[in-house]
């Protein structure tokens, strides 16, 4: 699908952290099983924590990336949280990369 998904939270929505992470794992798992994957998944703000060491969704994200979905992670955000060295999957990009993808994609979904 010519779609980009945005994770700008550590999980999905504004619920307690444990629920946000359960929802994110469920969403990603269902998307993978149903072969309803976007072209890009973009991570910025607290969302960058999902691709770093200790993330409960790291394995599913690696699997999604191995299928060909491009995971783009904001370098500024990683630096802000001192997580640059803890990235376990995805490609480190800039806000320019994220903006370019959003402008050239048909649909953007923020989770």
N, CA, C and O atoms as a MOPAC input file, in Angstrom:
PM7 MOZYME 1SCF
protein

 N      0.83500 1    -1.18100 1     0.00000 1
 C      0.00000 1     0.00000 1     0.00000 1
 C      0.88200 1     1.24700 1     0.00000 1
 O      1.93000 1     1.27300 1     0.64500 1
 N      0.46200 1     2.25500 1    -0.70900 1
 C      1.20700 1     3.50000 1    -0.77300 1
 C      0.82200 1     4.39000 1     0.41600 1
 O      0.25900 1     5.47500 1     0.27000 1
 N      1.15700 1     3.86700 1     1.59800 1
 C      0.75800 1     4.48000 1     2.85800 1
 C      1.96600 1     4.61300 1     3.77700 1
 O      2.90300 1     3.81800 1     3.70500 1
 N      1.93800 1     5.61600 1     4.63400 1
 C      2.92900 1     5.76200 1     5.69800 1
 C      2.19300 1     5.77700 1     7.02900 1
 O      1.17600 1     6.45300 1     7.18500 1
 N      2.71700 1     5.03100 1     7.97500 1
 C      2.18800 1     5.02000 1     9.33600 1
 C      3.17000 1     5.77900 1    10.21600 1
 O      4.38500 1     5.62600 1    10.09100 1
 N      2.63000 1     6.59200 1    11.10000 1
 C      3.45700 1     7.36700 1    12.01800 1
 C      3.24800 1     6.88400 1    13.44100 1
 O      2.12000 1     6.77800 1    13.92200 1
 N      4.35000 1     6.59400 1    14.10000 1
 C      4.34700 1     6.37200 1    15.54200 1
 C      5.06300 1     7.56500 1    16.16500 1
 O      6.27400 1     7.71700 1    16.00300 1
 N      4.32000 1     8.41200 1    16.87700 1
 C      4.94000 1     9.52500 1    17.58200 1
 C      4.75700 1     9.40400 1    19.08600 1
 O      5.04000 1    10.33900 1    19.83500 1
 N      4.28100 1     8.23900 1    19.51900 1
 C      4.15900 1     7.88800 1    20.93200 1
 C      4.84300 1     6.55300 1    21.16200 1
 O      5.07400 1     5.79700 1    20.21800 1
 N      5.16100 1     6.26800 1    22.39000 1
 C      5.70100 1     4.95800 1    22.75600 1
 C      4.50900 1     4.02100 1    22.88500 1
 O      4.03300 1     3.74200 1    23.98500 1
 N      4.03600 1     3.53900 1    21.73500 1
 C      2.83700 1     2.72100 1    21.65500 1
 C      1.77600 1     3.45800 1    20.86200 1
 O      2.08400 1     4.34500 1    20.06500 1
 N      0.51800 1     3.08300 1    21.08700 1
 C     -0.59600 1     3.69300 1    20.35900 1
 C     -1.50800 1     4.45700 1    21.30300 1
 O     -1.83900 1     3.97700 1    22.38700 1
 N     -1.91000 1     5.64400 1    20.88800 1
 C     -2.89200 1     6.41000 1    21.62600 1
 C     -2.32800 1     7.11700 1    22.84500 1
 O     -1.12100 1     7.32800 1    22.96400 1
 N     -3.23700 1     7.48000 1    23.75200 1
 C     -2.84100 1     8.23000 1    24.94600 1
 C     -3.25500 1     7.50000 1    26.22200 1
 O     -3.47700 1     8.12400 1    27.26000 1
 N     -3.35600 1     6.19800 1    26.13700 1
 C     -3.70400 1     5.36500 1    27.29300 1
 C     -2.46900 1     5.16100 1    28.16900 1
 O     -1.38900 1     5.64300 1    27.82400 1
 N     -2.60600 1     4.46300 1    29.28400 1
 C     -1.41800 1     4.11200 1    30.06800 1
 C     -0.41100 1     3.34400 1    29.20100 1
 O     -0.79300 1     2.64400 1    28.26400 1
 N      0.87000 1     3.48500 1    29.52600 1
 C      1.93600 1     2.91800 1    28.70100 1
 C      1.74000 1     1.43200 1    28.39500 1
 O      1.92000 1     1.01300 1    27.25200 1
 N      1.38200 1     0.64400 1    29.37900 1
 C      1.21500 1    -0.79800 1    29.16400 1
 C      0.16800 1    -1.07500 1    28.08000 1
 O      0.38100 1    -1.92700 1    27.21700 1
 N     -0.93900 1    -0.37300 1    28.11900 1
 C     -1.99200 1    -0.54600 1    27.12000 1
 C     -1.54100 1    -0.04000 1    25.75900 1
 O     -1.81700 1    -0.67900 1    24.74400 1
 N     -0.84800 1     1.10300 1    25.71600 1
 C     -0.34100 1     1.63400 1    24.43800 1
 C      0.54900 1     0.61100 1    23.74000 1
 O      0.47700 1     0.44400 1    22.52300 1
 N      1.38800 1    -0.07300 1    24.51500 1
 C      2.30100 1    -1.06400 1    23.93100 1
 C      1.56000 1    -2.32100 1    23.47700 1
 O      1.90400 1    -2.90100 1    22.44700 1
 N      0.55600 1    -2.74300 1    24.22800 1
 C     -0.26300 1    -3.88900 1    23.81800 1
 C     -0.96900 1    -3.56900 1    22.50900 1
 O     -0.99700 1    -4.39500 1    21.59800 1
 N     -1.53600 1    -2.37900 1    22.41300 1
 C     -2.23800 1    -1.97500 1    21.19200 1
 C     -1.29600 1    -1.92400 1    19.99700 1
 O     -1.65100 1    -2.37400 1    18.90700 1
 N     -0.10200 1    -1.38100 1    20.19000 1
 C      0.87200 1    -1.30200 1    19.09700 1
 C      1.26400 1    -2.70300 1    18.63000 1
 O      1.33300 1    -2.96300 1    17.42900 1
 N      1.51800 1    -3.59800 1    19.57100 1
 C      1.88300 1    -4.96800 1    19.19600 1
 C      0.74700 1    -5.64800 1    18.44800 1
 O      0.97800 1    -6.31700 1    17.44100 1
 N     -0.47600 1    -5.48300 1    18.93200 1
 C     -1.63100 1    -6.07700 1    18.25100 1
 C     -1.78200 1    -5.51600 1    16.83900 1
 O     -1.99200 1    -6.27200 1    15.89000 1
 N     -1.67700 1    -4.21900 1    16.69700 1
 C     -1.82800 1    -3.56900 1    15.39400 1
 C     -0.78100 1    -4.07500 1    14.40500 1
 O     -1.10700 1    -4.44300 1    13.27700 1
 N      0.46300 1    -4.09100 1    14.83300 1
 C      1.54900 1    -4.52600 1    13.94700 1
 C      1.41500 1    -6.00400 1    13.59200 1
 O      1.64900 1    -6.38800 1    12.44600 1
 N      1.04500 1    -6.82800 1    14.55400 1
 C      0.88000 1    -8.26500 1    14.31000 1
 C     -0.24200 1    -8.53000 1    13.32400 1
 O     -0.08200 1    -9.32500 1    12.39800 1
 N     -1.36900 1    -7.87600 1    13.51300 1
 C     -2.50200 1    -8.05300 1    12.59300 1
 C     -2.14300 1    -7.54000 1    11.20200 1
 O     -2.46000 1    -8.19300 1    10.20700 1
 N     -1.49400 1    -6.39600 1    11.11600 1
 C     -1.08700 1    -5.85400 1     9.81700 1
 C     -0.18200 1    -6.83400 1     9.07500 1
 O     -0.31100 1    -7.00800 1     7.86400 1
 N      0.72300 1    -7.46600 1     9.79600 1
 C      1.63500 1    -8.44100 1     9.18700 1
 C      0.88700 1    -9.69000 1     8.75200 1
 O      1.05100 1   -10.14600 1     7.62000 1
 N      0.07400 1   -10.24800 1     9.63000 1
 C     -0.66700 1   -11.47900 1     9.31200 1
 C     -1.63200 1   -11.28500 1     8.15500 1
 O     -1.81100 1   -12.18900 1     7.33800 1
 N     -2.25100 1   -10.12300 1     8.07800 1
 C     -3.23100 1    -9.83800 1     7.02700 1
 C     -2.58700 1    -9.26100 1     5.77000 1
 O     -3.27700 1    -8.93200 1     4.80400 1
 N     -1.26700 1    -9.14100 1     5.78900 1
 C     -0.51800 1    -8.57800 1     4.66700 1
 C     -1.06000 1    -7.20200 1     4.26700 1
 O     -1.21400 1    -6.89800 1     3.08400 1
 N     -1.33800 1    -6.39800 1     5.25800 1
 C     -1.83900 1    -5.03800 1     5.06800 1
 C     -0.79100 1    -4.06000 1     5.58400 1
 O     -1.05000 1    -3.26900 1     6.49200 1
 N      0.37500 1    -4.12800 1     4.99800 1
 C      1.50200 1    -3.33900 1     5.47400 1
 C      1.67400 1    -2.05300 1     4.66300 1
 O      1.41400 1    -2.02800 1     3.46000 1
 N      2.10800 1    -1.00300 1     5.32600 1
 C      2.36500 1     0.25000 1     4.62800 1
 C      3.70000 1     0.18200 1     3.89000 1
 O      4.45800 1    -0.77600 1     4.04300 1
 N      3.96900 1     1.18400 1     3.10900 1
 C      5.26700 1     1.30200 1     2.44700 1
 C      6.32500 1     1.79900 1     3.43100 1
 O      7.48700 1     1.39900 1     3.35500 1
 N      5.91500 1     2.67900 1     4.36000 1
 C      6.81200 1     3.26300 1     5.35100 1
 C      6.17200 1     3.23000 1     6.72900 1
 O      4.95300 1     3.33300 1     6.86600 1
 N      7.01600 1     3.08400 1     7.75200 1
 C      6.61900 1     3.38000 1     9.12400 1
 C      7.61800 1     4.41600 1     9.62600 1
 O      8.82900 1     4.19300 1     9.60400 1
 N      7.09200 1     5.55100 1    10.07800 1
 C      7.91100 1     6.67400 1    10.50900 1
 C      7.83500 1     6.80100 1    12.02600 1
 O      6.76200 1     6.69500 1    12.62000 1
 N      8.98500 1     7.03000 1    12.63800 1
 C      9.06500 1     7.12700 1    14.09000 1
 C      9.68200 1     8.46000 1    14.47000 1
 O     10.78300 1     8.78100 1    14.02500 1
 N      8.98700 1     9.23900 1    15.28700 1
 C      9.56800 1    10.45600 1    15.83300 1
 C      8.98800 1    10.71400 1    17.21300 1
 O      8.07600 1    10.01000 1    17.64800 1
 N      9.51300 1    11.72100 1    17.90400 1
 C      9.17300 1    12.00500 1    19.31000 1
 C      9.34400 1    10.70800 1    20.11900 1
 O     10.31100 1     9.97800 1    19.90400 1
 N      8.42700 1    10.41500 1    21.03900 1
 C      8.55500 1     9.20400 1    21.85500 1
 C      8.46300 1     7.91400 1    21.03700 1
 O      8.84700 1     6.84700 1    21.51700 1
 N      7.96000 1     8.00700 1    19.81700 1
 C      7.84800 1     6.82800 1    18.95700 1
 C      9.17900 1     6.16700 1    18.65100 1
 O      9.21800 1     4.97100 1    18.36300 1
 N     10.27700 1     6.92300 1    18.70800 1
 C     11.58800 1     6.32900 1    18.40500 1
 C     11.95600 1     5.24200 1    19.40400 1
 O     12.76900 1     4.36900 1    19.10000 1
 N     11.37100 1     5.28600 1    20.58000 1
 C     11.67400 1     4.27500 1    21.60500 1
 C     11.21300 1     2.88100 1    21.17700 1
 O     11.68800 1     1.88300 1    21.71800 1
 N     10.30200 1     2.80300 1    20.22100 1
 C      9.80400 1     1.50500 1    19.74700 1
 C     10.84400 1     0.71700 1    18.96400 1
 O     10.73400 1    -0.50500 1    18.86500 1
 N     11.84300 1     1.37900 1    18.41100 1
 C     12.85800 1     0.68100 1    17.59700 1
 C     14.17200 1     0.49100 1    18.34100 1
 O     15.18200 1     0.11900 1    17.74300 1
 N     14.15700 1     0.74600 1    19.64200 1
 C     15.39800 1     0.67200 1    20.40900 1
 C     15.40200 1    -0.52200 1    21.35900 1
 O     14.37700 1    -1.15400 1    21.61600 1
 N     16.58000 1    -0.79600 1    21.86000 1
 C     16.80300 1    -1.88000 1    22.81600 1
 C     15.75300 1    -1.85000 1    23.92700 1
 O     15.49600 1    -0.80700 1    24.52700 1
 N     15.15300 1    -3.01300 1    24.18800 1
 C     14.15500 1    -3.12200 1    25.24700 1
 C     12.72600 1    -2.93200 1    24.79500 1
 O     11.80500 1    -3.15000 1    25.58100 1
 N     12.51200 1    -2.53300 1    23.55800 1
 C     11.15700 1    -2.34100 1    23.05400 1
 C     10.43900 1    -3.68500 1    22.93800 1
 O     11.01200 1    -4.64300 1    22.41800 1
 N      9.19200 1    -3.77100 1    23.41500 1
 C      8.45400 1    -5.02200 1    23.31100 1
 C      7.97700 1    -5.35000 1    21.89300 1
 O      7.49600 1    -6.45600 1    21.64700 1
 N      8.10500 1    -4.40500 1    20.96300 1
 C      7.66800 1    -4.66700 1    19.58200 1
 C      8.84000 1    -4.78300 1    18.61500 1
 O      8.63400 1    -4.80100 1    17.40100 1
 N     10.04900 1    -4.86000 1    19.12400 1
 C     11.22600 1    -4.85400 1    18.25200 1
 C     11.23700 1    -6.04000 1    17.28700 1
 O     11.58900 1    -5.87100 1    16.11900 1
 N     10.86000 1    -7.23000 1    17.74500 1
 C     10.90200 1    -8.40700 1    16.87400 1
 C      9.89400 1    -8.31700 1    15.73500 1
 O     10.20700 1    -8.67600 1    14.60000 1
 N      8.69800 1    -7.84500 1    16.02600 1
 C      7.69600 1    -7.70300 1    14.96400 1
 C      8.11800 1    -6.61600 1    13.98000 1
 O      7.88200 1    -6.74300 1    12.77900 1
 N      8.74300 1    -5.54300 1    14.48000 1
 C      9.23200 1    -4.49200 1    13.58300 1
 C     10.35600 1    -5.01200 1    12.68700 1
 O     10.41500 1    -4.66200 1    11.50800 1
 N     11.24000 1    -5.83700 1    13.22700 1
 C     12.30000 1    -6.43400 1    12.41300 1
 C     11.70500 1    -7.32200 1    11.32300 1
 O     12.16600 1    -7.30600 1    10.18200 1
 N     10.69000 1    -8.08600 1    11.67400 1
 C     10.02800 1    -8.94900 1    10.70400 1
 C      9.36600 1    -8.12500 1     9.59900 1
 O      9.45800 1    -8.46700 1     8.42000 1
 N      8.71000 1    -7.05700 1     9.98200 1
 C      8.06500 1    -6.15900 1     9.01100 1
 C      9.12000 1    -5.51900 1     8.10300 1
 O      8.91900 1    -5.40700 1     6.89300 1
 N     10.22300 1    -5.11000 1     8.68200 1
 C     11.30400 1    -4.50900 1     7.88800 1
 C     11.89000 1    -5.53200 1     6.91400 1
 O     12.19600 1    -5.18900 1     5.77200 1
 N     12.04900 1    -6.77300 1     7.34700 1
 C     12.59700 1    -7.81900 1     6.47500 1
 C     11.70800 1    -8.10500 1     5.27400 1
 O     12.19100 1    -8.57800 1     4.24500 1
 N     10.42400 1    -7.82500 1     5.39300 1
 C      9.49300 1    -8.01000 1     4.27200 1
 C      9.63700 1    -6.88500 1     3.25500 1
 O      9.23800 1    -7.03200 1     2.09900 1
 N     10.20800 1    -5.76100 1     3.68500 1
 C     10.42000 1    -4.66900 1     2.73900 1
 C      9.83800 1    -3.32800 1     3.13600 1
 O      9.99600 1    -2.34900 1     2.40700 1
 N      9.16200 1    -3.26200 1     4.28500 1
 C      8.64700 1    -1.97700 1     4.75300 1
 C      9.83400 1    -1.15100 1     5.24000 1
 O     10.68500 1    -1.65000 1     5.97600 1
 N      9.88300 1     0.09400 1     4.83200 1
 C     10.97900 1     0.97100 1     5.24500 1
 C     10.61800 1     1.64800 1     6.56400 1
 O      9.60400 1     2.33800 1     6.67100 1
 N     11.47200 1     1.43700 1     7.56700 1
 C     11.30200 1     2.05800 1     8.87100 1
 C     12.26500 1     3.24000 1     8.95700 1
 O     13.47900 1     3.05600 1     8.86600 1
 N     11.73900 1     4.43800 1     9.12800 1
 C     12.55700 1     5.64600 1     9.18000 1
 C     12.43200 1     6.24100 1    10.59000 1
 O     11.33000 1     6.49000 1    11.08100 1
 N     13.58700 1     6.46000 1    11.22500 1
 C     13.63400 1     6.88300 1    12.62100 1
 C     14.32300 1     8.24800 1    12.70800 1
 O     15.40700 1     8.44000 1    12.15800 1
 N     13.69500 1     9.17400 1    13.39300 1
 C     14.19800 1    10.54300 1    13.51900 1
 C     15.48400 1    10.59700 1    14.33900 1
 O     15.49800 1    10.23700 1    15.51600 1
 N     16.54900 1    11.04600 1    13.71000 1
 C     17.84700 1    11.15000 1    14.37500 1
 C     17.83500 1    12.21100 1    15.48200 1
 O     18.42300 1    12.00100 1    16.54300 1
 N     17.18000 1    13.32600 1    15.24800 1
 C     17.09800 1    14.37800 1    16.26200 1
 C     16.45300 1    13.84300 1    17.53400 1
 O     16.90800 1    14.13700 1    18.64000 1
 N     15.39900 1    13.06100 1    17.37600 1
 C     14.69000 1    12.49000 1    18.52300 1
 C     15.55800 1    11.46200 1    19.24300 1
 O     15.61000 1    11.43700 1    20.47300 1
 N     16.23200 1    10.62500 1    18.47900 1
 C     17.14300 1     9.64300 1    19.08400 1
 C     18.22000 1    10.34600 1    19.89800 1
 O     18.52000 1     9.93600 1    21.01900 1
 N     18.79700 1    11.39300 1    19.34400 1
 C     19.81700 1    12.15800 1    20.07000 1
 C     19.24200 1    12.79800 1    21.33100 1
 O     19.88500 1    12.79900 1    22.38100 1
 N     18.04300 1    13.33600 1    21.22600 1
 C     17.40300 1    13.99400 1    22.36900 1
 C     17.25300 1    13.02900 1    23.53900 1
 O     17.49200 1    13.39300 1    24.69000 1
 N     16.85100 1    11.78300 1    23.23300 1
 C     16.64900 1    10.76600 1    24.27400 1
 C     17.91300 1     9.95300 1    24.56600 1
 O     17.86900 1     9.01500 1    25.36200 1
 N     19.03200 1    10.29800 1    23.93600 1
 C     20.30100 1     9.55600 1    24.07800 1
 C     20.11400 1     8.07600 1    23.72500 1
 O     20.58000 1     7.19300 1    24.44400 1
 N     19.42300 1     7.82000 1    22.60200 1
 C     19.11900 1     6.45200 1    22.17900 1
 C     19.78900 1     6.05700 1    20.86400 1
 O     19.55300 1     4.95900 1    20.36100 1
 N     20.60800 1     6.92100 1    20.30900 1
 C     21.19700 1     6.65300 1    18.99700 1
 C     21.94000 1     5.32100 1    18.95600 1
 O     21.87500 1     4.60500 1    17.95700 1
 N     22.63500 1     4.99200 1    20.01900 1
 C     23.41800 1     3.75000 1    20.06600 1
 C     22.57000 1     2.52800 1    20.40300 1
 O     23.07900 1     1.40700 1    20.39000 1
 N     21.28800 1     2.72300 1    20.70300 1
 C     20.43000 1     1.61200 1    21.10900 1
 C     19.43000 1     1.19400 1    20.03100 1
 O     18.56000 1     0.36200 1    20.29000 1
 N     19.54100 1     1.75600 1    18.83500 1
 C     18.63300 1     1.42000 1    17.73900 1
 C     18.88300 1    -0.02100 1    17.30400 1
 O     20.02200 1    -0.41400 1    17.05300 1
 N     17.79700 1    -0.81200 1    17.21800 1
 C     17.90500 1    -2.22300 1    16.85900 1
 C     17.32200 1    -2.54800 1    15.48600 1
 O     17.56400 1    -3.63400 1    14.96000 1
 N     16.56800 1    -1.63700 1    14.90600 1
 C     15.99500 1    -1.85300 1    13.58300 1
 C     15.64700 1    -0.49700 1    12.97500 1
 O     15.53700 1     0.50000 1    13.68700 1
 N     15.47600 1    -0.46700 1    11.67200 1
 C     15.10700 1     0.76600 1    10.98900 1
 C     16.31400 1     1.53600 1    10.48400 1
 O     17.46400 1     1.20000 1    10.76800 1
 N     16.01400 1     2.56900 1     9.73200 1
 C     17.02700 1     3.45600 1     9.16500 1
 C     16.92400 1     4.81300 1     9.83700 1
 O     15.84000 1     5.38700 1     9.93700 1
 N     18.04900 1     5.31800 1    10.29300 1
 C     18.06800 1     6.62400 1    10.92300 1
 C     17.97700 1     7.68100 1     9.83200 1
 O     18.75900 1     7.68700 1     8.88100 1
 N     17.00900 1     8.57100 1     9.99000 1
 C     16.79900 1     9.61600 1     8.99800 1
 C     16.63600 1    10.96600 1     9.66000 1
 O     16.76600 1    11.10500 1    10.87600 1
 N     16.35300 1    11.94000 1     8.84700 1
 C     16.17000 1    13.30100 1     9.32200 1
 C     14.70600 1    13.70200 1     9.19900 1
 O     13.90100 1    12.97700 1     8.61300 1
 N     14.37300 1    14.84400 1     9.74800 1
 C     13.01300 1    15.35400 1     9.59000 1
 C     12.73800 1    15.65100 1     8.11900 1
 O     11.59500 1    15.55500 1     7.67200 1
 N     13.77500 1    16.00900 1     7.36400 1
 C     13.60800 1    16.22300 1     5.92400 1
 C     13.14600 1    14.92000 1     5.25700 1
 O     12.26700 1    14.94800 1     4.39500 1
 N     13.72400 1    13.79100 1     5.64500 1
 C     13.31000 1    12.49900 1     5.09600 1
 C     11.84200 1    12.21400 1     5.42200 1
 O     11.07800 1    11.77100 1     4.56400 1
 N     11.46700 1    12.47300 1     6.66100 1
 C     10.08800 1    12.22500 1     7.09000 1
 C      9.12100 1    13.13300 1     6.33400 1
 O      8.07700 1    12.67500 1     5.87000 1
 N      9.45900 1    14.40200 1     6.20800 1
 C      8.60300 1    15.34700 1     5.46700 1
 C      8.46700 1    14.94000 1     4.00800 1
 O      7.37000 1    14.98500 1     3.45000 1
 N      9.56200 1    14.54800 1     3.39200 1
 C      9.53800 1    14.14300 1     1.98900 1
 C      8.62900 1    12.93400 1     1.77400 1
 O      7.86100 1    12.88800 1     0.81200 1
 N      8.72000 1    11.96800 1     2.66500 1
 C      7.86100 1    10.78500 1     2.55900 1
 C      6.40300 1    11.19100 1     2.69900 1
 O      5.56400 1    10.76800 1     1.90400 1
 N      6.09200 1    12.00300 1     3.69800 1
 C      4.70700 1    12.41500 1     3.91800 1
 C      4.13800 1    13.18800 1     2.73200 1
 O      2.95300 1    13.06800 1     2.42200 1
 N      4.96200 1    13.96400 1     2.08100 1
 C      4.48800 1    14.75500 1     0.94600 1
 C      4.30900 1    13.93300 1    -0.32500 1
 O      3.56100 1    14.32800 1    -1.21900 1
 N      4.99300 1    12.78900 1    -0.41200 1
 C      4.96600 1    11.99900 1    -1.63300 1
 C      4.20900 1    10.68300 1    -1.49900 1
 O      4.26300 1     9.84200 1    -2.39700 1
 N      3.52300 1    10.50500 1    -0.41400 1
 C      2.77500 1     9.26900 1    -0.19100 1
 C      1.28400 1     9.58600 1    -0.35100 1
 O      0.86800 1    10.73200 1    -0.18000 1
 N      0.49700 1     8.58200 1    -0.67300 1
 C     -0.93400 1     8.83000 1    -0.87400 1
 C     -1.71000 1     8.99500 1     0.42600 1
 O     -2.66500 1     9.77000 1     0.49000 1
 N     -1.29900 1     8.26400 1     1.46500 1
 C     -2.05900 1     8.26200 1     2.70500 1
 C     -1.11200 1     8.20700 1     3.89500 1
 O     -0.14800 1     7.44200 1     3.89100 1
 N     -1.38800 1     9.02500 1     4.92100 1
 C     -0.60700 1     9.04300 1     6.15300 1
 C     -1.54800 1     8.73100 1     7.31400 1
 O     -2.59200 1     9.36600 1     7.46600 1
 N     -1.16700 1     7.74500 1     8.13100 1
 C     -1.94500 1     7.34300 1     9.28300 1
 C     -1.10700 1     7.56000 1    10.53400 1
 O     -0.00900 1     7.01400 1    10.64400 1
 N     -1.60400 1     8.34200 1    11.46700 1
 C     -0.91600 1     8.55800 1    12.73700 1
 C     -1.59000 1     7.70200 1    13.79400 1
 O     -2.80000 1     7.77900 1    14.00600 1
 N     -0.76900 1     6.87300 1    14.45900 1
 C     -1.32700 1     5.97300 1    15.47600 1
 C     -1.14900 1     6.53600 1    16.86400 1
 O     -1.55900 1     5.91000 1    17.84200 1

